[in-house]
Amino acid sequence: MKLGDKIRQLREQTQLTQGRLASASSVSQGYLSQLENGEVKNPSAAVLLRVAQAMHVDGDELFEAAGYPTVRTLRETYQNYEATVDPELLSYLSRLPRDRQRRLLAVLQGMENVLAPAGSENGGKDGSWTRDSGPGSRRSDRNLDYSRSRN
C-alpha cells in the first residue's frame, strides 16, 4: 500500500479529519493533503513520526509505506545471513566501554598494517599469513629491531 493510501486509511480508522490530524501532528492541512494524494515524494521521518503519533499508531507502519527501512524490515531481510564474527568475541566486545572498543580496534588495525605483506592484493584482510609476515619472521623481526633502535 502506498504511503498516502496508508495515511488516509489510518486517519479514517481513527475517525480524524485532515484538519484535526494536521493540527495534532504540527503539519499544515495542505501538506497532509499532499501526503495523502501521493504528491510528496520523500517526506521526512520526523513528519511521518508526528503523523503516526497523532493517530496513535506505530511509526513503522508509515515508514515502511514510505519505503524507509525499519528494524522489522531489516530483520526480515537479514535473518538468513550468518554472522562471520565469533559470537564469544562479539560478547566480549559488547561488554567493553565504547572508548576501549575504539582503542582495541586501532590496535588491531595497526597490527594488520604491520603484519600484512607489502603489495599483497588483500592487505592481509583475509587473515592469512605469509612466510615474510608471520610471528618470528624476518620482516616482523626487522620491524621489532627498528623500533628498538629508535628508543
C-alpha angles and dihedrals in degrees: 000000000000120000096249092049090048093051092048092047093049092043091053092046090054089046094236125147119226089252095053093045092047091051094045092049096042096241128118119261088238092056091047089051090051089050092051092047093051094245095127110077102188113018115188120257089236092059092046091050093050091049091049092048091049088055092043093238132129110274089224089073091064095036091055092045088053091050097250117143115249132187088258095052093043091050090051091048097049103031092105096049115103119222113243094201120090109257092223090054091050091049091050093047093048090059092055121091114254094252092054090047089055093047091049090050090052091051092049092048090050091051090049091053092050095044099041112099114248111260095009113154096232098033090237091295093133090066093246122142127210129205090259098048108040128098112294093016121140090248095054090041089054090051091049093047090047093052090049093051091053094056 
